[in-house]
Amino acid sequence: MRKIIITLILASILPTSFAAHALEFHKNKKTITQLDEKTECYQNSYWAISDSVLESWTRIFVQEGIDGNPFAMTIYLIEHFSRMRQVRDDKCLVLDEISSSGQTNLQSSVIATCALMRKMGWDLQLFYNDDEIYLGIYFSDVWEIRGGHVVESDGRTYYLKEFDTNSPVGMLNKKTKGHFHRCYDAVELVLEPLPLVQSLPWFDGEYHERKLKWEYQDKSYTYSMRIPEKQVQWTQNIPLSLYGMAASGILELQNTGLPDHLQRLIHGLNEYERVNFLLKFCQSEGVFRYKKDEPIKSVSEQLQKGRNDCDGRSVFLYSLLRSVMDYTDDDIVFALWPDQLHLALSLRPRTAEAIEILGSKGYSTGNGFYILDATYEGETYWGSKMDVLSGKMEIITR
């Protein structure tokens, strides 16, 4: 029924009038016809978007559960235009031509997506050269993105996105070449960076199933988990980030039912034991195999593949603590040892009992926080620090 409603809404949208790789950017020169064509196409698309068209798109985003979530809206638009009949034509089709004909091409789809998102007040840009064309997305700093291909323009850092729905923002399918240009607006716009993901689309269809196994205090536990396969694919678009992937990860875990199950298991334990229970869950080989230098992946993809390194495992544990216990963003931070390229968490205890235990045998990272290292296996606990880690540590806060 939801797909039928969305189809009807779309039919009503008719014509209405891990270090970032910085790429070189050149401003457009109006004497070059090829560059002017894209700018003209963008501006025609932008100014043709009326209030009624925006209202139609808003109804779709509400129906999909992603209203007010610009990152999810961007991925939805990419998927929407990619499903249309693709024509082999160098002509740039403006948005109303795409809507009326039901056909498009790559550059027209990228320009239409950029125009729609900018009309809604979000800072996406179009970057292109003679051979390539990408969306450029400006994220708020709180994402803590750990690398990718970027273009610097007007004092802002834009992460490039392939026009597909299965590759992380910032990761490109081929080596870029040449300088990049962008389209300019006829008037100055006030645009916002993309905030953290606050909702996920509705995922239907098949599930990926895994049986998780772990132990705590000589007792064995299992959980048969089901992850929506479309959720795994969707989260592959998230940029390689700490708080960005963690924010989405909280929502992803809720869709698996795992937090509710773990809450029942830790009921009756004190704070210190609850945290250690979740720590041992993440450290178990029946949940994750440790693979050094594994690229950071979404929480869903980590669960599906059953492997991660310190970066991914720390993101997962962060999401788990937030979704299972009542910790807030102010209670958990990422702790980085740059010299050893090692990442862990640091968690602030809330109860007097946990504070007393950690104060006597835990490693403090300062300000009442104690290390929580999901990669440090063996007889470890909340507060355990590897001896090889130096004192040169950075705290990464939101």
Contacts in CASP RR format, 6 or more apart in sequence:
PFRMAT RR
TARGET T0000
AUTHOR 0000-0000-0000
METHOD contacts of the structure
MODEL  1
MRKIIITLILASILPTSFAAHALEFHKNKKTITQLDEKTECYQNSYWAIS
DSVLESWTRIFVQEGIDGNPFAMTIYLIEHFSRMRQVRDDKCLVLDEISS
SGQTNLQSSVIATCALMRKMGWDLQLFYNDDEIYLGIYFSDVWEIRGGHV
VESDGRTYYLKEFDTNSPVGMLNKKTKGHFHRCYDAVELVLEPLPLVQSL
PWFDGEYHERKLKWEYQDKSYTYSMRIPEKQVQWTQNIPLSLYGMAASGI
LELQNTGLPDHLQRLIHGLNEYERVNFLLKFCQSEGVFRYKKDEPIKSVS
EQLQKGRNDCDGRSVFLYSLLRSVMDYTDDDIVFALWPDQLHLALSLRPR
TAEAIEILGSKGYSTGNGFYILDATYEGETYWGSKMDVLSGKMEIITR
2 63 0 8 1.000
2 64 0 8 1.000
2 202 0 8 1.000
5 63 0 8 1.000
6 60 0 8 1.000
6 63 0 8 1.000
6 64 0 8 1.000
9 56 0 8 1.000
9 59 0 8 1.000
9 60 0 8 1.000
9 63 0 8 1.000
10 56 0 8 1.000
10 60 0 8 1.000
10 80 0 8 1.000
12 56 0 8 1.000
13 53 0 8 1.000
13 56 0 8 1.000
13 57 0 8 1.000
13 99 0 8 1.000
14 96 0 8 1.000
14 99 0 8 1.000
14 100 0 8 1.000
15 48 0 8 1.000
15 96 0 8 1.000
15 97 0 8 1.000
15 99 0 8 1.000
15 100 0 8 1.000
16 48 0 8 1.000
16 49 0 8 1.000
16 50 0 8 1.000
16 52 0 8 1.000
16 53 0 8 1.000
16 96 0 8 1.000
17 47 0 8 1.000
17 48 0 8 1.000
17 50 0 8 1.000
18 146 0 8 1.000
18 147 0 8 1.000
18 148 0 8 1.000
18 240 0 8 1.000
18 296 0 8 1.000
19 147 0 8 1.000
20 145 0 8 1.000
20 147 0 8 1.000
20 148 0 8 1.000
20 149 0 8 1.000
20 150 0 8 1.000
20 157 0 8 1.000
20 159 0 8 1.000
21 147 0 8 1.000
21 148 0 8 1.000
21 149 0 8 1.000
21 150 0 8 1.000
22 150 0 8 1.000
22 151 0 8 1.000
22 152 0 8 1.000
23 149 0 8 1.000
23 150 0 8 1.000
23 151 0 8 1.000
23 160 0 8 1.000
23 176 0 8 1.000
23 180 0 8 1.000
24 178 0 8 1.000
24 179 0 8 1.000
24 180 0 8 1.000
25 127 0 8 1.000
25 151 0 8 1.000
25 152 0 8 1.000
25 153 0 8 1.000
25 179 0 8 1.000
25 180 0 8 1.000
25 181 0 8 1.000
25 182 0 8 1.000
26 179 0 8 1.000
26 180 0 8 1.000
26 181 0 8 1.000
27 181 0 8 1.000
27 182 0 8 1.000
28 35 0 8 1.000
28 36 0 8 1.000
28 39 0 8 1.000
28 181 0 8 1.000
28 182 0 8 1.000
28 183 0 8 1.000
28 184 0 8 1.000
29 35 0 8 1.000
30 36 0 8 1.000
34 130 0 8 1.000
35 181 0 8 1.000
37 92 0 8 1.000
38 92 0 8 1.000
38 107 0 8 1.000
38 111 0 8 1.000
38 126 0 8 1.000
38 128 0 8 1.000
38 183 0 8 1.000
39 183 0 8 1.000
39 184 0 8 1.000
40 92 0 8 1.000
41 92 0 8 1.000
41 93 0 8 1.000
41 94 0 8 1.000
41 107 0 8 1.000
41 108 0 8 1.000
41 111 0 8 1.000
42 111 0 8 1.000
42 114 0 8 1.000
42 115 0 8 1.000
42 126 0 8 1.000
42 183 0 8 1.000
43 183 0 8 1.000
43 185 0 8 1.000
43 186 0 8 1.000
44 94 0 8 1.000
45 94 0 8 1.000
45 95 0 8 1.000
45 96 0 8 1.000
45 111 0 8 1.000
45 112 0 8 1.000
45 115 0 8 1.000
46 115 0 8 1.000
46 118 0 8 1.000
46 119 0 8 1.000
46 185 0 8 1.000
47 186 0 8 1.000
48 94 0 8 1.000
48 95 0 8 1.000
48 96 0 8 1.000
49 95 0 8 1.000
49 115 0 8 1.000
49 116 0 8 1.000
49 119 0 8 1.000
54 119 0 8 1.000
54 120 0 8 1.000
57 116 0 8 1.000
57 120 0 8 1.000
58 67 0 8 1.000
60 76 0 8 1.000
61 67 0 8 1.000
61 68 0 8 1.000
61 69 0 8 1.000
61 73 0 8 1.000
61 76 0 8 1.000
64 72 0 8 1.000
64 76 0 8 1.000
64 201 0 8 1.000
64 202 0 8 1.000
65 199 0 8 1.000
65 200 0 8 1.000
65 201 0 8 1.000
65 202 0 8 1.000
66 72 0 8 1.000
66 73 0 8 1.000
66 76 0 8 1.000
66 199 0 8 1.000
66 200 0 8 1.000
66 201 0 8 1.000
67 199 0 8 1.000
68 198 0 8 1.000
68 199 0 8 1.000
69 197 0 8 1.000
69 198 0 8 1.000
69 199 0 8 1.000
70 117 0 8 1.000
70 120 0 8 1.000
70 122 0 8 1.000
70 194 0 8 1.000
70 195 0 8 1.000
71 137 0 8 1.000
71 194 0 8 1.000
71 197 0 8 1.000
71 238 0 8 1.000
72 197 0 8 1.000
72 199 0 8 1.000
72 200 0 8 1.000
72 201 0 8 1.000
73 117 0 8 1.000
73 120 0 8 1.000
73 122 0 8 1.000
74 113 0 8 1.000
74 117 0 8 1.000
74 122 0 8 1.000
74 124 0 8 1.000
74 135 0 8 1.000
74 137 0 8 1.000
74 161 0 8 1.000
74 194 0 8 1.000
75 165 0 8 1.000
75 234 0 8 1.000
75 237 0 8 1.000
76 201 0 8 1.000
77 112 0 8 1.000
77 113 0 8 1.000
77 116 0 8 1.000
77 117 0 8 1.000
78 109 0 8 1.000
78 113 0 8 1.000
78 135 0 8 1.000
78 161 0 8 1.000
78 163 0 8 1.000
78 164 0 8 1.000
78 165 0 8 1.000
79 165 0 8 1.000
81 98 0 8 1.000
81 104 0 8 1.000
81 109 0 8 1.000
81 112 0 8 1.000
81 113 0 8 1.000
81 163 0 8 1.000
82 109 0 8 1.000
82 163 0 8 1.000
82 164 0 8 1.000
82 165 0 8 1.000
84 98 0 8 1.000
84 102 0 8 1.000
84 103 0 8 1.000
84 104 0 8 1.000
84 109 0 8 1.000
85 102 0 8 1.000
85 103 0 8 1.000
85 104 0 8 1.000
86 103 0 8 1.000
86 104 0 8 1.000
86 105 0 8 1.000
86 106 0 8 1.000
87 103 0 8 1.000
87 104 0 8 1.000
87 105 0 8 1.000
88 105 0 8 1.000
89 105 0 8 1.000
90 105 0 8 1.000
91 105 0 8 1.000
92 107 0 8 1.000
92 108 0 8 1.000
92 111 0 8 1.000
93 101 0 8 1.000
93 103 0 8 1.000
93 104 0 8 1.000
93 105 0 8 1.000
93 108 0 8 1.000
94 108 0 8 1.000
94 111 0 8 1.000
94 112 0 8 1.000
95 111 0 8 1.000
95 112 0 8 1.000
95 115 0 8 1.000
95 116 0 8 1.000
97 108 0 8 1.000
98 104 0 8 1.000
98 108 0 8 1.000
98 109 0 8 1.000
98 112 0 8 1.000
104 112 0 8 1.000
106 133 0 8 1.000
106 163 0 8 1.000
107 128 0 8 1.000
107 133 0 8 1.000
109 163 0 8 1.000
110 126 0 8 1.000
110 133 0 8 1.000
110 134 0 8 1.000
110 135 0 8 1.000
110 163 0 8 1.000
111 126 0 8 1.000
111 183 0 8 1.000
113 124 0 8 1.000
113 135 0 8 1.000
113 163 0 8 1.000
114 124 0 8 1.000
114 125 0 8 1.000
114 126 0 8 1.000
114 135 0 8 1.000
114 183 0 8 1.000
117 124 0 8 1.000
118 124 0 8 1.000
118 185 0 8 1.000
118 189 0 8 1.000
118 191 0 8 1.000
121 189 0 8 1.000
121 190 0 8 1.000
121 191 0 8 1.000
121 192 0 8 1.000
122 191 0 8 1.000
122 192 0 8 1.000
122 193 0 8 1.000
122 194 0 8 1.000
123 137 0 8 1.000
123 138 0 8 1.000
123 156 0 8 1.000
123 191 0 8 1.000
123 192 0 8 1.000
123 193 0 8 1.000
123 194 0 8 1.000
124 135 0 8 1.000
124 136 0 8 1.000
124 137 0 8 1.000
124 138 0 8 1.000
125 135 0 8 1.000
125 136 0 8 1.000
125 137 0 8 1.000
125 138 0 8 1.000
125 151 0 8 1.000
125 153 0 8 1.000
125 158 0 8 1.000
125 182 0 8 1.000
125 183 0 8 1.000
126 133 0 8 1.000
126 134 0 8 1.000
126 135 0 8 1.000
126 136 0 8 1.000
126 182 0 8 1.000
126 183 0 8 1.000
127 133 0 8 1.000
127 134 0 8 1.000
127 135 0 8 1.000
127 136 0 8 1.000
127 151 0 8 1.000
127 158 0 8 1.000
127 160 0 8 1.000
127 180 0 8 1.000
127 181 0 8 1.000
127 182 0 8 1.000
128 134 0 8 1.000
128 180 0 8 1.000
128 181 0 8 1.000
128 182 0 8 1.000
129 177 0 8 1.000
129 178 0 8 1.000
129 179 0 8 1.000
129 180 0 8 1.000
129 181 0 8 1.000
130 178 0 8 1.000
131 177 0 8 1.000
132 176 0 8 1.000
132 177 0 8 1.000
132 180 0 8 1.000
133 163 0 8 1.000
134 160 0 8 1.000
134 161 0 8 1.000
134 162 0 8 1.000
134 163 0 8 1.000
134 172 0 8 1.000
135 160 0 8 1.000
135 161 0 8 1.000
135 163 0 8 1.000
136 151 0 8 1.000
136 158 0 8 1.000
136 159 0 8 1.000
136 160 0 8 1.000
136 161 0 8 1.000
137 158 0 8 1.000
137 159 0 8 1.000
137 160 0 8 1.000
137 161 0 8 1.000
137 169 0 8 1.000
137 194 0 8 1.000
138 156 0 8 1.000
138 157 0 8 1.000
138 158 0 8 1.000
138 159 0 8 1.000
138 191 0 8 1.000
138 193 0 8 1.000
138 194 0 8 1.000
139 145 0 8 1.000
139 159 0 8 1.000
139 193 0 8 1.000
139 194 0 8 1.000
139 239 0 8 1.000
140 193 0 8 1.000
140 194 0 8 1.000
140 195 0 8 1.000
140 196 0 8 1.000
142 195 0 8 1.000
142 196 0 8 1.000
142 243 0 8 1.000
142 244 0 8 1.000
142 398 0 8 1.000
143 196 0 8 1.000
143 239 0 8 1.000
143 241 0 8 1.000
143 242 0 8 1.000
143 243 0 8 1.000
143 244 0 8 1.000
144 241 0 8 1.000
144 242 0 8 1.000
144 243 0 8 1.000
144 244 0 8 1.000
144 334 0 8 1.000
144 396 0 8 1.000
145 159 0 8 1.000
145 239 0 8 1.000
145 240 0 8 1.000
145 241 0 8 1.000
145 244 0 8 1.000
146 240 0 8 1.000
146 241 0 8 1.000
146 242 0 8 1.000
146 296 0 8 1.000
146 311 0 8 1.000
147 170 0 8 1.000
147 239 0 8 1.000
147 240 0 8 1.000
148 159 0 8 1.000
148 160 0 8 1.000
148 170 0 8 1.000
148 171 0 8 1.000
148 239 0 8 1.000
148 240 0 8 1.000
149 159 0 8 1.000
149 160 0 8 1.000
149 170 0 8 1.000
149 171 0 8 1.000
149 172 0 8 1.000
149 176 0 8 1.000
150 157 0 8 1.000
150 158 0 8 1.000
150 159 0 8 1.000
150 160 0 8 1.000
150 170 0 8 1.000
151 157 0 8 1.000
151 158 0 8 1.000
151 160 0 8 1.000
151 180 0 8 1.000
151 182 0 8 1.000
152 158 0 8 1.000
153 182 0 8 1.000
156 193 0 8 1.000
159 169 0 8 1.000
159 170 0 8 1.000
159 239 0 8 1.000
160 169 0 8 1.000
160 170 0 8 1.000
160 172 0 8 1.000
161 167 0 8 1.000
161 169 0 8 1.000
161 170 0 8 1.000
161 237 0 8 1.000
162 171 0 8 1.000
162 172 0 8 1.000
162 173 0 8 1.000
165 233 0 8 1.000
165 234 0 8 1.000
165 236 0 8 1.000
165 237 0 8 1.000
166 233 0 8 1.000
166 236 0 8 1.000
166 237 0 8 1.000
167 173 0 8 1.000
167 236 0 8 1.000
167 237 0 8 1.000
168 236 0 8 1.000
168 237 0 8 1.000
168 238 0 8 1.000
168 239 0 8 1.000
168 240 0 8 1.000
169 237 0 8 1.000
169 238 0 8 1.000
169 239 0 8 1.000
170 239 0 8 1.000
170 240 0 8 1.000
171 240 0 8 1.000
196 243 0 8 1.000
196 244 0 8 1.000
196 247 0 8 1.000
196 248 0 8 1.000
197 238 0 8 1.000
197 244 0 8 1.000
197 247 0 8 1.000
197 248 0 8 1.000
197 251 0 8 1.000
198 247 0 8 1.000
199 251 0 8 1.000
200 231 0 8 1.000
200 234 0 8 1.000
200 248 0 8 1.000
200 251 0 8 1.000
200 252 0 8 1.000
200 255 0 8 1.000
201 234 0 8 1.000
203 228 0 8 1.000
203 230 0 8 1.000
203 231 0 8 1.000
203 234 0 8 1.000
203 255 0 8 1.000
204 228 0 8 1.000
204 230 0 8 1.000
205 228 0 8 1.000
205 229 0 8 1.000
205 230 0 8 1.000
206 228 0 8 1.000
206 229 0 8 1.000
207 226 0 8 1.000
207 227 0 8 1.000
207 228 0 8 1.000
207 229 0 8 1.000
208 226 0 8 1.000
208 227 0 8 1.000
208 228 0 8 1.000
208 229 0 8 1.000
208 232 0 8 1.000
208 304 0 8 1.000
209 224 0 8 1.000
209 225 0 8 1.000
209 226 0 8 1.000
209 227 0 8 1.000
210 224 0 8 1.000
210 225 0 8 1.000
210 227 0 8 1.000
210 303 0 8 1.000
210 304 0 8 1.000
210 306 0 8 1.000
211 222 0 8 1.000
211 223 0 8 1.000
211 224 0 8 1.000
211 225 0 8 1.000
212 222 0 8 1.000
212 223 0 8 1.000
212 224 0 8 1.000
212 225 0 8 1.000
212 281 0 8 1.000
212 284 0 8 1.000
212 286 0 8 1.000
212 287 0 8 1.000
213 220 0 8 1.000
213 221 0 8 1.000
213 222 0 8 1.000
213 284 0 8 1.000
213 286 0 8 1.000
213 287 0 8 1.000
214 220 0 8 1.000
214 221 0 8 1.000
214 280 0 8 1.000
214 281 0 8 1.000
214 283 0 8 1.000
214 284 0 8 1.000
214 286 0 8 1.000
214 287 0 8 1.000
215 221 0 8 1.000
215 280 0 8 1.000
215 284 0 8 1.000
216 276 0 8 1.000
216 277 0 8 1.000
216 280 0 8 1.000
216 281 0 8 1.000
221 265 0 8 1.000
223 258 0 8 1.000
223 261 0 8 1.000
225 256 0 8 1.000
225 257 0 8 1.000
225 258 0 8 1.000
225 303 0 8 1.000
226 256 0 8 1.000
227 252 0 8 1.000
227 255 0 8 1.000
227 256 0 8 1.000
227 300 0 8 1.000
227 303 0 8 1.000
227 304 0 8 1.000
228 255 0 8 1.000
231 252 0 8 1.000
231 255 0 8 1.000
231 300 0 8 1.000
232 298 0 8 1.000
232 300 0 8 1.000
232 301 0 8 1.000
232 304 0 8 1.000
235 248 0 8 1.000
235 249 0 8 1.000
235 252 0 8 1.000
235 298 0 8 1.000
235 299 0 8 1.000
235 300 0 8 1.000
235 301 0 8 1.000
236 297 0 8 1.000
236 298 0 8 1.000
236 301 0 8 1.000
238 244 0 8 1.000
238 245 0 8 1.000
238 248 0 8 1.000
238 298 0 8 1.000
240 295 0 8 1.000
240 296 0 8 1.000
241 296 0 8 1.000
242 311 0 8 1.000
242 314 0 8 1.000
242 315 0 8 1.000
242 318 0 8 1.000
242 334 0 8 1.000
242 343 0 8 1.000
242 396 0 8 1.000
243 398 0 8 1.000
245 296 0 8 1.000
245 297 0 8 1.000
245 298 0 8 1.000
245 299 0 8 1.000
245 312 0 8 1.000
245 315 0 8 1.000
246 299 0 8 1.000
246 315 0 8 1.000
246 318 0 8 1.000
246 319 0 8 1.000
246 322 0 8 1.000
248 298 0 8 1.000
248 299 0 8 1.000
249 298 0 8 1.000
249 299 0 8 1.000
249 300 0 8 1.000
249 315 0 8 1.000
249 316 0 8 1.000
249 319 0 8 1.000
249 323 0 8 1.000
250 319 0 8 1.000
250 322 0 8 1.000
250 323 0 8 1.000
252 298 0 8 1.000
252 299 0 8 1.000
252 300 0 8 1.000
252 319 0 8 1.000
253 259 0 8 1.000
253 299 0 8 1.000
253 319 0 8 1.000
253 320 0 8 1.000
253 323 0 8 1.000
254 323 0 8 1.000
256 303 0 8 1.000
259 320 0 8 1.000
259 323 0 8 1.000
259 324 0 8 1.000
262 277 0 8 1.000
262 278 0 8 1.000
262 281 0 8 1.000
262 320 0 8 1.000
262 324 0 8 1.000
263 324 0 8 1.000
265 277 0 8 1.000
266 273 0 8 1.000
266 274 0 8 1.000
266 277 0 8 1.000
266 278 0 8 1.000
266 324 0 8 1.000
269 277 0 8 1.000
270 351 0 8 1.000
270 353 0 8 1.000
270 354 0 8 1.000
271 349 0 8 1.000
271 350 0 8 1.000
271 351 0 8 1.000
271 353 0 8 1.000
271 354 0 8 1.000
272 349 0 8 1.000
272 351 0 8 1.000
272 353 0 8 1.000
272 354 0 8 1.000
272 357 0 8 1.000
272 358 0 8 1.000
272 382 0 8 1.000
274 325 0 8 1.000
275 321 0 8 1.000
275 325 0 8 1.000
275 347 0 8 1.000
275 354 0 8 1.000
275 372 0 8 1.000
275 382 0 8 1.000
276 381 0 8 1.000
276 382 0 8 1.000
278 317 0 8 1.000
278 320 0 8 1.000
278 321 0 8 1.000
278 324 0 8 1.000
278 325 0 8 1.000
279 317 0 8 1.000
279 372 0 8 1.000
279 374 0 8 1.000
279 380 0 8 1.000
279 381 0 8 1.000
279 382 0 8 1.000
281 287 0 8 1.000
281 320 0 8 1.000
282 288 0 8 1.000
282 313 0 8 1.000
282 316 0 8 1.000
282 317 0 8 1.000
282 320 0 8 1.000
282 374 0 8 1.000
283 374 0 8 1.000
283 375 0 8 1.000
283 377 0 8 1.000
283 378 0 8 1.000
283 380 0 8 1.000
287 306 0 8 1.000
288 302 0 8 1.000
288 306 0 8 1.000
288 307 0 8 1.000
288 308 0 8 1.000
288 313 0 8 1.000
288 316 0 8 1.000
289 306 0 8 1.000
289 307 0 8 1.000
290 307 0 8 1.000
290 308 0 8 1.000
290 309 0 8 1.000
290 313 0 8 1.000
290 375 0 8 1.000
290 377 0 8 1.000
291 307 0 8 1.000
291 308 0 8 1.000
291 309 0 8 1.000
292 309 0 8 1.000
293 309 0 8 1.000
294 307 0 8 1.000
294 308 0 8 1.000
294 309 0 8 1.000
294 312 0 8 1.000
296 308 0 8 1.000
296 309 0 8 1.000
296 311 0 8 1.000
296 312 0 8 1.000
296 315 0 8 1.000
297 305 0 8 1.000
297 308 0 8 1.000
297 312 0 8 1.000
299 315 0 8 1.000
299 316 0 8 1.000
299 319 0 8 1.000
302 308 0 8 1.000
302 312 0 8 1.000
302 313 0 8 1.000
302 316 0 8 1.000
308 316 0 8 1.000
309 375 0 8 1.000
310 342 0 8 1.000
310 343 0 8 1.000
310 344 0 8 1.000
310 374 0 8 1.000
310 375 0 8 1.000
311 343 0 8 1.000
313 374 0 8 1.000
313 375 0 8 1.000
314 334 0 8 1.000
314 343 0 8 1.000
314 344 0 8 1.000
314 345 0 8 1.000
314 374 0 8 1.000
314 375 0 8 1.000
316 374 0 8 1.000
317 345 0 8 1.000
317 372 0 8 1.000
317 374 0 8 1.000
318 332 0 8 1.000
318 334 0 8 1.000
318 345 0 8 1.000
321 327 0 8 1.000
321 332 0 8 1.000
321 345 0 8 1.000
321 347 0 8 1.000
322 328 0 8 1.000
322 329 0 8 1.000
322 332 0 8 1.000
327 347 0 8 1.000
327 350 0 8 1.000
329 398 0 8 1.000
330 348 0 8 1.000
331 347 0 8 1.000
331 348 0 8 1.000
331 350 0 8 1.000
332 345 0 8 1.000
332 346 0 8 1.000
332 347 0 8 1.000
332 348 0 8 1.000
333 345 0 8 1.000
333 346 0 8 1.000
333 365 0 8 1.000
333 369 0 8 1.000
333 395 0 8 1.000
333 396 0 8 1.000
333 397 0 8 1.000
334 343 0 8 1.000
334 344 0 8 1.000
334 345 0 8 1.000
334 346 0 8 1.000
334 395 0 8 1.000
334 396 0 8 1.000
335 343 0 8 1.000
335 344 0 8 1.000
335 345 0 8 1.000
335 346 0 8 1.000
335 365 0 8 1.000
335 371 0 8 1.000
335 393 0 8 1.000
335 394 0 8 1.000
335 395 0 8 1.000
335 396 0 8 1.000
336 342 0 8 1.000
336 343 0 8 1.000
336 393 0 8 1.000
336 394 0 8 1.000
336 395 0 8 1.000
336 396 0 8 1.000
337 343 0 8 1.000
337 389 0 8 1.000
337 390 0 8 1.000
337 391 0 8 1.000
337 392 0 8 1.000
337 393 0 8 1.000
337 394 0 8 1.000
338 392 0 8 1.000
338 394 0 8 1.000
339 390 0 8 1.000
339 392 0 8 1.000
340 388 0 8 1.000
340 389 0 8 1.000
340 390 0 8 1.000
342 375 0 8 1.000
342 386 0 8 1.000
342 389 0 8 1.000
344 371 0 8 1.000
344 372 0 8 1.000
344 373 0 8 1.000
344 374 0 8 1.000
344 375 0 8 1.000
344 376 0 8 1.000
345 371 0 8 1.000
345 372 0 8 1.000
345 373 0 8 1.000
345 374 0 8 1.000
346 365 0 8 1.000
346 366 0 8 1.000
346 369 0 8 1.000
346 370 0 8 1.000
346 371 0 8 1.000
346 372 0 8 1.000
346 395 0 8 1.000
347 369 0 8 1.000
347 370 0 8 1.000
347 372 0 8 1.000
347 382 0 8 1.000
348 367 0 8 1.000
348 368 0 8 1.000
348 369 0 8 1.000
348 370 0 8 1.000
349 355 0 8 1.000
349 358 0 8 1.000
349 368 0 8 1.000
349 370 0 8 1.000
354 382 0 8 1.000
358 364 0 8 1.000
358 370 0 8 1.000
358 382 0 8 1.000
358 383 0 8 1.000
359 370 0 8 1.000
361 383 0 8 1.000
362 370 0 8 1.000
362 371 0 8 1.000
362 382 0 8 1.000
362 383 0 8 1.000
362 384 0 8 1.000
362 385 0 8 1.000
363 370 0 8 1.000
363 371 0 8 1.000
363 383 0 8 1.000
363 384 0 8 1.000
363 385 0 8 1.000
364 370 0 8 1.000
364 371 0 8 1.000
365 371 0 8 1.000
365 393 0 8 1.000
365 395 0 8 1.000
369 395 0 8 1.000
370 382 0 8 1.000
370 383 0 8 1.000
371 383 0 8 1.000
371 384 0 8 1.000
371 385 0 8 1.000
372 382 0 8 1.000
372 383 0 8 1.000
373 380 0 8 1.000
373 383 0 8 1.000
373 384 0 8 1.000
373 385 0 8 1.000
373 386 0 8 1.000
376 384 0 8 1.000
376 385 0 8 1.000
376 386 0 8 1.000
END
